[in-house]
Amino acid sequence: DAGITQSPRYKITETGRQVTLMCHQTWSHSYMFWYRQDLGHGLRLIYYSAAADITDKGEVPDGYVVSRSKTENFPLTLESATRSQTSVYFCASSESPLEQFFGPGTRLTVL
Amino acid sequence: QKEVEQNSGPLSVPEGAIASLNCTYSDRGSQSFFWYRQYSGKSPELIMSIYSNGDKEDGRFTAQLNKASQYVSLLIRDSQPSDSATYLCAVNIFANDYKLSFGAGTTVTVRA
């Protein structure tokens, strides 16, 4: 199916573990984004990418790593998960580049 | 000062009424403005974009932009229970950038 997908949809992990959240889009959009959404903070940009092999930091990048070797994939890795990284993570893509379309989200809990 | 601010909710309106949502932004250079709708437990969905001063209508939704006042609004006419959601205002803060800054959202409840 066309669109943007995220996996896993739900993840529980422990402090200190490495976690990778996957994002895949079938539109061949150039731009991709990772956000986290927390009560009281709204959506905050973690990292973004303008094309394969081009990534840049957003508002809250500390503790996260991204890569983009293929246009359609944009994985987000938490190198050593902390409780403060418990959140809902949304991936988005766009071609316009501003009209962003969001994936279904991943709910991550760090114990 | 936050880059994008929305009127605090929740906003409760009767079915059939007009819901009015407001958003202000800090950077006069901003050029592009968006409204997203987010149902509880779901992802944000783009419903309106506006780039020029004035009104833009799409079905029951009207976006209004006033760059001089740094103000963008969303009107929902003939509100329906299915409009009950959180509405997020998004602005590209820097004119030459494609990152969006989001407001905290306004939760709308349409009561039957």
Backbone of each chain as ProteinMPNN parsed JSONL, in Angstrom:
{"seq_chain_A": "DAGITQSPRYKITETGRQVTLMCHQTWSHSYMFWYRQDLGHGLRLIYYSAAADITDKGEVPDGYVVSRSKTENFPLTLESATRSQTSVYFCASSESPLEQFFGPGTRLTVL", "coords_chain_A": {"N_chain_A": [[0.829, -1.193, 0.0], [0.437, 2.257, -0.721], [1.965, 5.112, 0.883], [2.893, 6.168, 4.173], [4.611, 4.429, 6.591], [5.184, 3.193, 9.898], [7.262, 1.39, 12.134], [8.209, -0.37, 15.12], [4.698, -0.254, 16.114], [4.183, -0.069, 18.773], [6.347, -0.032, 21.54], [8.183, -1.313, 24.201], [10.858, -0.762, 26.276], [13.982, -0.97, 28.056], [15.833, 1.181, 30.228], [18.885, 2.346, 28.926], [19.092, 0.599, 26.806], [19.502, 0.091, 23.273], [17.442, 1.349, 20.742], [15.657, 1.123, 17.723], [13.612, 2.905, 15.609], [11.516, 2.525, 12.858], [10.864, 4.009, 9.677], [9.045, 4.238, 6.738], [8.393, 5.279, 3.459], [6.348, 5.43, 0.549], [6.004, 7.28, -1.388], [8.133, 8.466, -2.601], [9.001, 10.88, -1.629], [11.098, 13.697, -1.085], [11.737, 14.926, 1.355], [12.03, 14.09, 4.768], [11.011, 13.594, 8.165], [11.439, 13.468, 11.716], [9.5, 13.522, 14.597], [8.738, 14.098, 18.051], [6.074, 13.708, 20.334], [4.779, 15.092, 23.153], [2.829, 15.496, 26.104], [2.05, 18.789, 26.892], [4.172, 19.783, 25.484], [3.731, 19.595, 22.82], [4.335, 18.958, 19.312], [7.638, 18.225, 18.571], [10.526, 18.754, 16.681], [12.923, 16.346, 15.861], [14.95, 15.28, 14.105], [15.704, 15.872, 10.648], [15.538, 15.368, 7.084], [16.669, 16.182, 3.878], [17.142, 14.757, 1.64], [18.397, 11.617, 0.402], [21.16, 10.647, 2.316], [21.474, 13.175, 3.375], [21.114, 14.808, 6.277], [19.876, 16.577, 9.156], [19.959, 18.323, 12.312], [17.159, 18.854, 14.459], [15.032, 20.464, 16.768], [15.287, 19.001, 19.18], [17.615, 17.031, 19.314], [19.375, 15.549, 20.916], [20.647, 12.457, 22.038], [19.626, 10.94, 20.053], [19.968, 9.304, 16.867], [20.15, 9.428, 13.333], [19.789, 8.075, 10.035], [19.97, 7.994, 6.458], [20.041, 6.196, 3.98], [18.609, 5.344, 1.822], [16.059, 6.803, -0.187], [13.448, 6.181, 0.614], [13.479, 5.3, 3.258], [13.869, 6.112, 6.697], [15.3, 5.684, 9.397], [15.202, 6.004, 12.985], [17.318, 6.079, 15.7], [17.638, 5.401, 19.093], [20.266, 5.72, 21.044], [21.015, 4.984, 23.663], [18.598, 4.356, 25.571], [16.582, 6.53, 27.564], [14.435, 7.344, 30.343], [13.222, 9.769, 29.893], [12.844, 9.763, 27.226], [10.558, 8.466, 26.711], [7.735, 8.571, 24.822], [5.521, 9.603, 22.131], [6.339, 8.915, 18.88], [6.541, 10.411, 15.762], [6.869, 10.009, 12.317], [7.309, 11.876, 9.345], [6.699, 12.879, 5.956], [7.43, 14.81, 3.012], [6.991, 16.557, -0.08], [6.714, 19.083, -0.982], [8.24, 21.56, 0.021], [6.866, 21.751, 2.444], [4.304, 20.814, 3.134], [3.538, 18.481, 5.106], [3.182, 14.978, 5.604], [2.008, 12.662, 7.854], [3.122, 9.654, 9.49], [1.655, 6.767, 11.193], [2.616, 6.71, 13.794], [4.709, 5.799, 16.621], [4.472, 4.411, 19.727], [6.489, 4.737, 22.381], [7.79, 3.33, 25.278], [9.954, 3.726, 27.925], [11.349, 1.943, 30.408]], "CA_chain_A": [[0.0, 0.0, 0.0], [1.177, 3.506, -0.753], [1.821, 5.91, 2.073], [4.015, 6.214, 5.098], [4.406, 3.468, 7.659], [6.158, 3.184, 10.984], [7.303, 0.151, 12.916], [6.938, -0.957, 15.541], [3.698, 0.721, 16.541], [4.338, 0.019, 20.223], [7.624, -0.609, 21.978], [8.578, -1.13, 25.59], [12.258, -1.111, 26.413], [14.558, -0.616, 29.356], [16.863, 2.223, 30.236], [20.204, 1.929, 28.486], [19.055, -0.231, 25.601], [19.414, 0.762, 21.985], [16.157, 1.108, 20.085], [15.531, 1.728, 16.396], [12.263, 3.079, 15.086], [11.601, 2.526, 11.409], [9.916, 4.814, 8.912], [9.134, 3.904, 5.315], [7.375, 5.954, 2.653], [6.31, 4.928, -0.822], [5.719, 8.387, -2.3], [9.404, 9.012, -3.115], [9.177, 12.246, -1.137], [12.491, 14.036, -0.783], [11.934, 15.35, 2.732], [11.487, 13.262, 5.823], [11.138, 14.251, 9.474], [11.077, 12.747, 12.929], [8.997, 14.346, 15.695], [8.186, 13.468, 19.24], [4.934, 14.458, 20.857], [4.602, 14.916, 24.591], [1.86, 16.41, 26.719], [2.639, 20.039, 27.351], [5.214, 20.264, 24.574], [3.323, 19.511, 21.428], [5.233, 18.257, 18.397], [8.972, 18.806, 18.497], [11.322, 18.15, 15.622], [14.147, 15.714, 16.342], [15.862, 15.31, 12.966], [15.049, 15.91, 9.357], [16.389, 15.001, 5.957], [16.217, 16.778, 2.624], [17.376, 13.786, 0.571], [19.257, 10.53, 0.862], [22.491, 11.02, 2.802], [21.486, 14.549, 3.898], [20.309, 14.911, 7.485], [20.222, 17.719, 10.001], [19.332, 18.322, 13.619], [16.027, 19.708, 14.739], [14.967, 21.155, 18.058], [15.64, 18.13, 20.312], [18.321, 15.891, 18.734], [20.284, 14.846, 21.827], [20.289, 11.088, 22.376], [19.067, 10.296, 18.864], [20.799, 9.23, 15.665], [19.379, 9.057, 12.147], [20.501, 7.816, 8.792], [19.063, 7.909, 5.318], [20.796, 5.66, 2.851], [17.648, 5.25, 0.726], [15.049, 7.851, -0.122], [12.192, 5.767, 1.223], [13.628, 4.888, 4.645], [14.483, 7.109, 7.583], [15.262, 5.13, 10.755], [15.605, 6.811, 14.131], [17.895, 5.223, 16.729], [17.942, 5.895, 20.426], [21.509, 4.986, 21.292], [20.931, 4.463, 25.022], [17.298, 4.919, 25.917], [16.34, 7.083, 28.898], [13.003, 7.481, 30.651], [12.731, 11.026, 29.306], [12.55, 9.527, 25.818], [9.217, 7.917, 26.614], [6.987, 9.541, 24.032], [4.988, 9.12, 20.864], [7.222, 9.37, 17.812], [5.915, 10.476, 14.446], [7.653, 10.257, 11.126], [6.542, 12.583, 8.33], [7.416, 13.109, 4.711], [6.824, 15.845, 2.171], [7.692, 16.899, -1.312], [6.418, 20.478, -1.305], [8.533, 20.617, 1.102], [6.292, 22.093, 3.753], [3.066, 20.102, 3.441], [4.053, 17.217, 5.611], [2.218, 13.912, 5.84], [2.507, 11.927, 9.006], [2.878, 8.242, 9.697], [0.713, 6.47, 12.283], [3.248, 6.915, 15.094], [5.21, 4.707, 17.465], [4.409, 4.747, 21.159], [7.66, 4.143, 23.028], [7.879, 3.431, 26.73], [11.26, 3.343, 28.453], [11.183, 1.639, 31.842]], "C_chain_A": [[0.867, 1.247, 0.0], [0.984, 4.252, 0.551], [3.083, 5.885, 2.918], [3.703, 5.303, 6.269], [5.525, 3.575, 8.68], [6.104, 1.832, 11.694], [8.405, 0.235, 13.954], [5.927, 0.118, 15.905], [3.776, 0.954, 18.043], [5.65, -0.661, 20.595], [7.84, -0.286, 23.441], [10.025, -1.584, 25.695], [12.758, -0.661, 27.785], [15.632, 0.459, 29.178], [18.201, 1.64, 29.816], [20.232, 1.102, 27.215], [19.016, 0.646, 24.354], [18.106, 0.368, 21.305], [16.167, 1.801, 18.732], [14.076, 1.731, 15.969], [12.372, 3.248, 13.577], [10.52, 3.395, 10.788], [10.141, 4.53, 7.43], [8.03, 4.622, 4.567], [7.505, 5.521, 1.199], [6.052, 6.031, -1.842], [6.964, 8.915, -3.011], [9.57, 10.489, -2.753], [10.638, 12.497, -0.791], [12.711, 14.255, 0.71], [11.294, 14.378, 3.705], [11.865, 13.852, 7.164], [10.817, 13.249, 10.577], [10.671, 13.76, 13.998], [8.736, 13.465, 16.899], [7.074, 14.356, 19.764], [4.722, 14.095, 22.311], [3.578, 15.911, 25.085], [2.585, 17.646, 27.216], [3.706, 20.605, 26.444], [4.781, 20.252, 23.121], [4.303, 18.688, 20.611], [6.583, 18.973, 18.355], [9.821, 18.028, 17.507], [12.632, 17.602, 16.179], [15.241, 15.811, 15.284], [15.048, 15.414, 11.694], [16.064, 15.633, 8.265], [15.799, 15.574, 4.678], [16.36, 15.81, 1.45], [18.21, 12.661, 1.17], [20.637, 11.088, 1.197], [22.606, 12.47, 3.255], [20.549, 14.614, 5.092], [20.765, 16.105, 8.304], [19.428, 17.666, 11.287], [18.145, 19.261, 13.664], [16.145, 20.332, 16.108], [15.499, 20.323, 19.219], [16.4, 16.894, 19.843], [19.13, 15.031, 19.711], [19.76, 13.459, 22.179], [19.744, 10.292, 21.201], [20.079, 10.322, 17.727], [19.895, 8.839, 14.498], [20.34, 8.739, 11.008], [19.485, 7.786, 7.667], [19.865, 7.493, 4.088], [19.905, 5.496, 1.62], [16.568, 6.3, 0.911], [13.846, 7.441, 0.705], [12.279, 5.43, 2.705], [14.345, 5.943, 5.471], [14.411, 6.582, 9.011], [15.79, 6.102, 11.803], [16.1, 5.866, 15.216], [18.115, 5.984, 18.016], [19.136, 5.078, 20.895], [21.519, 4.314, 22.667], [19.683, 5.078, 25.65], [17.247, 5.404, 27.364], [14.847, 7.254, 29.096], [12.422, 8.737, 30.021], [12.429, 10.88, 27.814], [11.254, 8.749, 25.622], [8.331, 8.953, 25.935], [6.278, 8.821, 22.888], [5.835, 9.746, 19.762], [6.493, 9.298, 16.469], [6.975, 10.745, 13.384], [6.744, 10.977, 10.132], [7.376, 12.714, 7.076], [6.701, 14.195, 3.926], [7.64, 16.019, 0.919], [7.662, 18.382, -1.565], [7.452, 21.534, -0.977], [7.79, 20.843, 2.396], [5.034, 21.322, 4.104], [3.426, 18.675, 3.82], [2.921, 16.241, 5.896], [2.815, 12.951, 6.861], [2.203, 10.441, 8.94], [2.003, 8.03, 10.917], [1.311, 6.619, 13.676], [3.728, 5.631, 15.751], [5.153, 5.18, 18.909], [5.52, 3.993, 21.859], [7.617, 4.392, 24.526], [9.239, 2.913, 27.165], [11.128, 3.164, 29.961], [12.475, 1.857, 32.62]], "O_chain_A": [[1.912, 1.284, 0.649], [-0.015, 4.066, 1.246], [4.182, 5.617, 2.433], [2.633, 5.405, 6.871], [6.645, 3.985, 8.374], [5.044, 1.222, 11.831], [9.44, 0.851, 13.7], [6.283, 1.293, 15.991], [3.471, 2.044, 18.527], [6.014, -1.705, 20.053], [7.701, 0.86, 23.87], [10.371, -2.677, 25.247], [12.025, -0.047, 28.56], [16.236, 0.603, 28.116], [18.603, 0.576, 30.287], [21.291, 0.924, 26.613], [18.556, 1.788, 24.388], [17.721, -0.801, 21.298], [16.632, 2.935, 18.611], [13.403, 0.7, 15.968], [13.203, 4.008, 13.08], [9.408, 3.5, 11.306], [11.267, 4.574, 6.934], [6.87, 4.587, 4.976], [8.6, 5.281, 0.691], [5.899, 5.751, -3.031], [6.853, 9.729, -3.927], [10.203, 11.249, -3.485], [11.325, 11.619, -0.269], [13.724, 13.835, 1.269], [10.176, 13.906, 3.499], [12.89, 14.52, 7.301], [10.033, 12.317, 10.392], [11.39, 14.721, 14.272], [8.539, 12.255, 16.783], [7.122, 15.582, 19.655], [4.512, 12.931, 22.652], [3.464, 17.021, 24.565], [3.615, 17.549, 27.883], [4.111, 21.757, 26.595], [5.438, 20.865, 22.279], [5.01, 17.831, 21.142], [6.65, 20.181, 18.129], [9.828, 16.797, 17.502], [13.36, 18.304, 16.88], [16.317, 16.353, 15.534], [13.861, 15.089, 11.666], [17.275, 15.66, 8.487], [14.599, 15.471, 4.424], [15.769, 16.02, 0.391], [18.668, 12.751, 2.309], [21.199, 11.893, 0.454], [23.713, 12.954, 3.495], [19.334, 14.491, 4.942], [21.891, 16.582, 8.163], [18.364, 17.049, 11.355], [18.118, 20.305, 13.012], [17.238, 20.686, 16.55], [16.098, 20.869, 20.145], [15.872, 15.788, 19.963], [19.526, 13.915, 19.375], [18.602, 13.293, 22.562], [19.435, 9.108, 21.336], [20.919, 11.217, 17.629], [18.988, 8.021, 14.652], [21.52, 9.088, 11.03], [18.293, 7.579, 7.892], [20.299, 8.319, 3.285], [20.402, 5.508, 0.493], [16.209, 6.643, 2.038], [13.28, 8.264, 1.424], [11.244, 5.285, 3.355], [15.294, 6.58, 5.013], [13.534, 6.999, 9.769], [16.689, 6.903, 11.547], [15.381, 4.949, 15.613], [18.7, 7.068, 18.029], [19.019, 3.872, 21.115], [21.991, 3.185, 22.8], [19.722, 6.184, 26.188], [17.795, 4.771, 28.266], [14.085, 7.304, 28.131], [11.247, 8.759, 29.655], [11.829, 11.769, 27.209], [10.893, 8.411, 24.494], [8.195, 10.077, 26.418], [6.415, 7.612, 22.705], [6.022, 10.962, 19.724], [5.917, 8.275, 16.1], [7.851, 11.594, 13.546], [5.542, 10.714, 10.085], [8.605, 12.666, 7.123], [5.52, 14.465, 4.144], [8.821, 15.675, 0.864], [8.506, 18.898, -2.297], [7.518, 22.462, -1.784], [8.076, 20.16, 3.379], [4.722, 21.186, 5.288], [3.591, 17.798, 2.972], [1.849, 16.624, 6.364], [3.954, 12.5, 6.742], [1.173, 10.021, 8.411], [1.645, 8.987, 11.603], [0.565, 6.652, 14.655], [3.23, 4.539, 15.479], [5.715, 6.217, 19.262], [5.504, 2.764, 21.928], [7.429, 5.521, 24.978], [9.63, 1.798, 26.818], [10.833, 4.11, 30.691], [12.507, 1.647, 33.833]]}, "seq_chain_B": "QKEVEQNSGPLSVPEGAIASLNCTYSDRGSQSFFWYRQYSGKSPELIMSIYSNGDKEDGRFTAQLNKASQYVSLLIRDSQPSDSATYLCAVNIFANDYKLSFGAGTTVTVRA", "coords_chain_B": {"N_chain_B": [[9.259, 33.915, 24.485], [7.033, 31.779, 22.832], [7.38, 30.272, 19.606], [5.127, 29.64, 18.088], [1.882, 30.126, 19.019], [-1.183, 29.021, 20.362], [-4.666, 29.558, 21.033], [-5.694, 28.711, 24.262], [-7.324, 25.691, 25.067], [-9.824, 23.615, 26.543], [-12.069, 23.872, 23.723], [-15.446, 24.115, 23.558], [-18.216, 23.542, 21.573], [-21.587, 23.849, 20.376], [-23.293, 21.482, 18.279], [-23.477, 22.326, 14.88], [-22.733, 24.953, 15.205], [-20.257, 27.636, 14.858], [-16.853, 27.008, 15.116], [-14.04, 28.652, 16.328], [-10.663, 29.019, 15.92], [-7.538, 30.172, 17.01], [-4.258, 31.424, 16.204], [-1.039, 32.594, 16.792], [2.12, 33.844, 15.659], [5.7, 34.203, 15.868], [7.657, 35.151, 14.071], [8.149, 37.532, 11.63], [8.964, 36.895, 9.103], [7.839, 34.523, 8.308], [6.23, 32.425, 5.953], [4.529, 30.384, 5.271], [1.683, 28.548, 6.274], [-0.129, 26.264, 8.24], [-2.836, 24.073, 9.041], [-3.437, 21.351, 11.092], [-5.29, 18.448, 11.869], [-5.866, 16.39, 14.616], [-6.962, 13.442, 15.741], [-7.764, 11.801, 18.813], [-5.22, 9.694, 19.86], [-4.327, 9.281, 17.317], [-2.469, 10.154, 14.28], [-1.299, 13.438, 13.219], [-3.178, 15.176, 10.724], [-3.092, 16.813, 7.708], [-5.125, 19.561, 7.025], [-5.556, 22.126, 6.062], [-3.837, 24.613, 4.204], [-2.227, 27.755, 3.959], [-1.029, 30.625, 2.313], [-1.12, 33.258, 1.555], [-2.234, 36.546, 2.477], [-5.54, 36.918, 3.743], [-8.569, 35.084, 3.157], [-9.09, 31.564, 2.942], [-11.007, 29.05, 1.701], [-12.28, 25.795, 2.262], [-14.533, 23.561, 1.844], [-16.215, 23.096, 4.824], [-14.335, 24.416, 6.236], [-12.459, 27.334, 6.935], [-9.564, 29.122, 6.48], [-7.819, 31.88, 7.787], [-5.576, 34.482, 7.212], [-3.396, 36.917, 8.46], [-0.751, 38.606, 7.943], [0.432, 40.977, 8.788], [-0.466, 41.285, 11.37], [0.497, 38.975, 12.332], [-0.948, 36.571, 12.539], [-3.031, 33.767, 12.36], [-5.979, 32.007, 11.61], [-8.522, 29.492, 12.098], [-11.64, 28.624, 10.991], [-14.395, 26.634, 11.678], [-17.195, 25.797, 10.185], [-20.688, 25.01, 10.745], [-20.324, 22.971, 12.728], [-19.573, 19.562, 13.427], [-20.015, 16.502, 15.307], [-17.945, 14.84, 14.483], [-15.894, 16.57, 14.093], [-14.648, 16.891, 16.449], [-11.642, 17.064, 17.937], [-8.076, 17.584, 18.246], [-6.601, 20.546, 17.167], [-3.887, 21.577, 15.349], [-1.723, 24.241, 14.838], [0.659, 25.109, 12.43], [3.725, 26.51, 11.429], [6.114, 27.723, 9.119], [8.935, 28.84, 10.439], [11.231, 30.158, 9.601], [11.875, 31.888, 6.686], [13.437, 30.856, 4.625], [13.597, 28.197, 5.091], [12.578, 24.806, 5.614], [11.528, 23.695, 7.802], [8.957, 23.055, 10.148], [7.263, 24.728, 12.786], [5.284, 23.848, 15.48], [2.242, 24.677, 17.119], [0.894, 24.161, 20.432], [-1.597, 23.14, 20.229], [-5.203, 23.115, 20.04], [-7.904, 21.793, 21.664], [-10.941, 20.7, 20.457], [-14.307, 20.213, 21.204], [-17.271, 19.037, 20.01], [-20.497, 19.266, 20.878], [-23.403, 17.319, 20.847]], "CA_chain_B": [[8.021, 33.805, 23.717], [7.007, 30.624, 21.957], [7.33, 30.642, 18.194], [3.749, 29.499, 17.633], [1.0, 30.01, 20.169], [-2.588, 28.833, 20.053], [-5.533, 29.843, 22.175], [-5.786, 27.529, 25.103], [-8.643, 25.084, 25.081], [-10.547, 23.083, 25.4], [-13.136, 24.666, 23.161], [-16.655, 23.316, 23.423], [-19.22, 24.235, 20.774], [-22.732, 22.989, 20.052], [-23.372, 21.015, 16.899], [-24.027, 23.316, 13.969], [-22.155, 26.269, 15.47], [-18.935, 27.907, 14.298], [-15.715, 26.929, 16.027], [-13.008, 29.592, 15.898], [-9.381, 28.696, 16.516], [-6.582, 31.229, 16.733], [-2.836, 31.069, 16.269], [-0.122, 33.699, 16.524], [3.484, 33.376, 15.437], [6.657, 35.227, 16.314], [8.591, 35.633, 13.055], [7.488, 38.227, 10.52], [9.394, 36.333, 7.833], [7.134, 33.281, 8.011], [5.509, 32.514, 4.686], [3.622, 29.257, 5.034], [0.917, 28.288, 7.485], [-0.875, 25.025, 8.07], [-3.656, 23.545, 10.125], [-3.531, 19.908, 11.151], [-6.292, 17.895, 12.777], [-5.369, 15.169, 15.237], [-7.893, 12.726, 16.594], [-7.119, 11.194, 19.959], [-4.53, 8.446, 19.578], [-3.984, 9.192, 15.896], [-1.433, 11.073, 13.829], [-1.818, 14.68, 12.636], [-3.633, 15.109, 9.34], [-3.131, 18.147, 7.121], [-6.448, 19.907, 6.527], [-5.551, 23.42, 5.38], [-2.599, 25.363, 4.076], [-2.489, 29.107, 3.479], [0.243, 31.285, 2.062], [-1.346, 34.674, 1.269], [-3.199, 37.233, 3.334], [-6.932, 36.797, 3.354], [-9.292, 33.871, 3.523], [-9.074, 30.412, 2.054], [-12.107, 28.192, 2.109], [-12.286, 24.417, 1.77], [-15.679, 22.926, 2.479], [-16.666, 23.812, 6.031], [-13.174, 25.03, 6.874], [-11.913, 28.569, 6.384], [-8.357, 29.625, 7.115], [-7.649, 33.313, 7.622], [-4.199, 34.868, 7.48], [-3.074, 38.336, 8.527], [0.689, 38.62, 8.207], [0.787, 42.2, 9.522], [-0.758, 41.015, 12.782], [1.123, 37.691, 12.654], [-2.121, 35.891, 13.09], [-3.73, 32.877, 11.443], [-7.097, 31.4, 12.312], [-9.281, 28.455, 11.411], [-13.048, 28.57, 11.323], [-15.101, 25.414, 11.297], [-18.625, 26.116, 10.137], [-21.602, 23.87, 10.888], [-19.513, 21.96, 13.416], [-20.137, 18.238, 13.589], [-19.297, 15.708, 16.318], [-16.725, 14.287, 13.896], [-14.85, 17.602, 14.142], [-14.035, 16.849, 17.774], [-10.236, 16.681, 17.741], [-7.128, 18.649, 18.557], [-6.172, 21.223, 15.944], [-2.519, 22.08, 15.489], [-1.257, 25.27, 13.919], [2.073, 24.914, 12.094], [4.269, 27.652, 10.693], [7.549, 27.64, 8.86], [9.392, 30.027, 11.159], [12.243, 30.85, 8.826], [11.377, 31.948, 5.321], [14.242, 30.053, 3.725], [13.755, 26.896, 5.704], [11.383, 24.001, 5.424], [11.084, 23.097, 9.053], [7.737, 23.614, 10.721], [7.083, 24.796, 14.23], [3.887, 23.557, 15.797], [1.655, 25.111, 18.364], [0.552, 23.076, 21.356], [-2.883, 22.58, 19.837], [-6.448, 23.461, 20.725], [-8.836, 20.668, 21.608], [-12.322, 21.1, 20.187], [-15.346, 19.23, 21.451], [-18.563, 19.436, 19.461], [-21.515, 18.542, 21.643], [-24.658, 17.122, 20.097]], "C_chain_B": [[8.1, 32.585, 22.804], [6.863, 31.081, 20.52], [5.909, 30.612, 17.654], [2.876, 29.291, 18.862], [-0.446, 29.887, 19.713], [-3.423, 29.141, 21.281], [-5.771, 28.55, 22.947], [-7.208, 26.985, 25.058], [-8.954, 24.571, 26.467], [-11.67, 24.029, 24.964], [-14.336, 23.748, 22.94], [-17.693, 24.117, 22.653], [-20.381, 23.301, 20.5], [-22.702, 22.604, 18.579], [-24.073, 22.075, 16.045], [-23.455, 24.717, 14.139], [-20.817, 26.422, 14.75], [-17.88, 27.785, 15.399], [-14.61, 27.813, 15.473], [-11.72, 29.306, 16.658], [-8.348, 29.74, 16.08], [-5.152, 30.776, 16.937], [-2.025, 32.327, 15.976], [1.291, 33.139, 16.398], [4.453, 34.528, 15.609], [7.481, 35.847, 15.188], [7.863, 36.262, 11.879], [7.862, 37.662, 9.167], [8.68, 35.055, 7.438], [6.24, 33.455, 6.793], [4.419, 31.474, 4.524], [2.999, 28.815, 6.341], [-0.024, 27.107, 7.238], [-1.727, 24.743, 9.294], [-3.726, 22.033, 9.985], [-4.626, 19.535, 12.149], [-5.734, 16.582, 13.317], [-6.44, 14.584, 16.135], [-7.097, 12.035, 17.7], [-6.503, 9.845, 19.587], [-4.101, 8.266, 18.133], [-2.893, 10.196, 15.538], [-2.063, 12.349, 13.26], [-2.119, 14.506, 11.148], [-3.737, 16.535, 8.809], [-4.527, 18.444, 6.57], [-6.464, 21.226, 5.77], [-4.128, 23.95, 5.294], [-2.949, 26.739, 3.525], [-1.178, 29.852, 3.399], [0.092, 32.797, 1.859], [-2.342, 35.258, 2.24], [-4.614, 37.052, 2.814], [-7.503, 35.474, 3.814], [-9.092, 32.788, 2.471], [-10.095, 29.422, 2.574], [-11.951, 26.803, 1.483], [-13.396, 23.681, 2.507], [-16.142, 23.735, 3.678], [-15.536, 24.525, 6.751], [-12.767, 26.311, 6.148], [-10.681, 28.945, 7.181], [-8.227, 31.112, 6.801], [-6.227, 33.681, 8.031], [-4.054, 36.374, 7.458], [-1.607, 38.438, 8.924], [1.1, 39.863, 8.995], [0.571, 42.013, 11.021], [-0.152, 39.697, 13.245], [0.109, 36.752, 13.276], [-2.732, 35.009, 12.004], [-4.831, 32.174, 12.234], [-7.741, 30.316, 11.449], [-10.71, 28.519, 11.92], [-13.619, 27.253, 10.835], [-16.586, 25.739, 11.355], [-19.459, 24.851, 10.255], [-20.881, 22.695, 11.562], [-20.284, 20.66, 13.625], [-19.379, 17.475, 14.679], [-17.994, 15.118, 15.788], [-15.589, 15.305, 13.83], [-14.155, 17.642, 15.5], [-12.634, 16.257, 17.66], [-9.369, 17.803, 18.294], [-6.607, 19.224, 17.247], [-4.828, 21.907, 16.199], [-2.23, 23.115, 14.418], [0.232, 25.036, 13.68], [2.535, 26.035, 11.181], [5.72, 27.36, 10.334], [8.159, 28.946, 9.36], [10.39, 30.825, 10.33], [11.895, 30.746, 7.348], [12.148, 31.037, 4.379], [14.45, 28.637, 4.228], [12.479, 26.099, 5.494], [10.976, 23.271, 6.682], [9.817, 23.807, 9.517], [7.846, 23.677, 12.233], [5.598, 24.659, 14.512], [3.475, 24.234, 17.093], [1.266, 23.892, 19.192], [-0.795, 22.447, 21.04], [-4.034, 23.106, 20.665], [-7.401, 22.294, 20.551], [-10.262, 21.191, 21.478], [-13.249, 19.93, 20.481], [-16.657, 19.784, 20.915], [-19.625, 18.596, 20.152], [-22.822, 18.501, 20.869], [-25.828, 17.784, 20.784]], "O_chain_B": [[9.088, 32.38, 22.099], [6.298, 32.139, 20.244], [5.529, 31.464, 16.852], [3.113, 28.378, 19.652], [-0.875, 30.572, 18.785], [-2.964, 29.007, 22.416], [-6.009, 27.48, 22.386], [-8.173, 27.748, 25.017], [-8.398, 25.052, 27.455], [-12.146, 24.862, 25.735], [-14.251, 22.744, 22.233], [-18.017, 25.243, 23.031], [-20.191, 22.089, 20.401], [-22.151, 23.323, 17.746], [-25.1, 22.636, 16.426], [-23.679, 25.58, 13.29], [-20.312, 25.489, 14.125], [-18.005, 28.381, 16.469], [-14.278, 27.735, 14.29], [-11.691, 29.347, 17.888], [-8.304, 30.132, 14.914], [-4.867, 29.875, 17.726], [-2.305, 33.04, 15.012], [1.611, 32.092, 16.962], [4.07, 35.693, 15.507], [7.962, 36.971, 15.337], [7.059, 35.61, 11.213], [7.168, 37.908, 8.18], [8.894, 34.549, 6.336], [5.585, 34.482, 6.62], [3.491, 31.654, 3.735], [3.666, 28.715, 7.371], [-0.625, 26.978, 6.171], [-1.391, 25.117, 10.418], [-4.028, 21.502, 8.916], [-4.848, 20.229, 13.141], [-5.198, 15.767, 12.565], [-6.784, 15.162, 17.166], [-5.916, 11.728, 17.539], [-7.186, 8.965, 19.063], [-3.571, 7.218, 17.764], [-2.452, 10.981, 16.376], [-3.229, 12.342, 12.865], [-1.42, 13.796, 10.424], [-4.407, 17.372, 9.413], [-5.054, 17.686, 5.755], [-7.32, 21.42, 4.907], [-3.322, 23.754, 6.204], [-3.867, 26.871, 2.716], [-0.324, 29.741, 4.279], [1.07, 33.536, 1.977], [-3.198, 34.547, 2.767], [-4.854, 37.035, 1.607], [-6.992, 34.835, 4.733], [-8.947, 33.064, 1.28], [-10.055, 29.01, 3.734], [-11.544, 26.665, 0.329], [-13.222, 23.238, 3.642], [-16.428, 24.926, 3.557], [-15.763, 25.173, 7.773], [-12.734, 26.365, 4.919], [-10.735, 29.074, 8.404], [-8.496, 31.544, 5.68], [-5.738, 33.243, 9.072], [-4.537, 37.035, 6.538], [-1.268, 38.364, 10.105], [2.033, 39.798, 9.795], [1.337, 42.526, 11.837], [-0.269, 39.337, 14.417], [0.291, 36.224, 14.373], [-2.925, 35.448, 10.87], [-4.632, 31.795, 13.388], [-7.526, 30.246, 10.239], [-10.958, 28.473, 13.124], [-13.353, 26.82, 9.714], [-17.157, 25.93, 12.429], [-19.005, 23.759, 9.912], [-20.838, 21.584, 11.034], [-21.47, 20.659, 13.952], [-18.216, 17.778, 14.943], [-17.046, 14.918, 16.548], [-14.448, 14.944, 13.542], [-13.17, 18.361, 15.669], [-12.473, 15.084, 17.325], [-9.869, 18.832, 18.748], [-6.223, 18.489, 16.338], [-4.668, 22.696, 17.131], [-2.469, 22.883, 13.233], [0.982, 24.792, 14.626], [1.816, 26.451, 10.272], [6.468, 26.816, 11.146], [7.934, 30.013, 8.789], [10.379, 32.055, 10.367], [11.652, 29.657, 6.828], [11.573, 30.5, 3.432], [15.393, 27.961, 3.817], [11.421, 26.668, 5.226], [10.174, 22.337, 6.638], [9.641, 25.006, 9.3], [8.437, 22.806, 12.872], [4.766, 25.284, 13.855], [4.26, 24.345, 18.035], [1.304, 22.755, 18.721], [-1.107, 21.356, 21.519], [-3.874, 23.487, 21.825], [-7.673, 21.859, 19.432], [-10.722, 22.008, 22.276], [-13.001, 18.801, 20.056], [-17.1, 20.861, 21.314], [-19.648, 17.372, 20.025], [-23.279, 19.502, 20.318], [-26.953, 17.716, 20.29]]}, "name": "protein", "num_of_chains": 2, "seq": "DAGITQSPRYKITETGRQVTLMCHQTWSHSYMFWYRQDLGHGLRLIYYSAAADITDKGEVPDGYVVSRSKTENFPLTLESATRSQTSVYFCASSESPLEQFFGPGTRLTVLQKEVEQNSGPLSVPEGAIASLNCTYSDRGSQSFFWYRQYSGKSPELIMSIYSNGDKEDGRFTAQLNKASQYVSLLIRDSQPSDSATYLCAVNIFANDYKLSFGAGTTVTVRA"}
